[in-house]
């Protein structure tokens, strides 16, 4: 957490550069291996508020099959440590955040 602010700023630059490369209808998937809302949910909110022409493209639970339980109410994906991996596999997941965007 010592450099959370630095990581957030770098991720914003990466998001902005990636969004600038999108043609109309182009898709951007933002994914981080982090439990910090500043690197996940808050970044997605920032992108929608600051990157012109970018819109959320919610992920549907059906798209993730047995992992559909990880889709949030706003169509992002949030996994947490200790979430079980669906059978027949065993084990637990790590913490990830995924949001999908589309260029209008």
Secondary structure, 3 states (H helix, E strand, C coil): CCCHHHHHHHHHHHHHHHHHCCCCCCEEEEEECCCCCCCCHHHHHHHHHHCCCEEECCCCHHHHHHHHHHECCCCCEEECCCCECCCCCCCECCCEEEEEEEEC
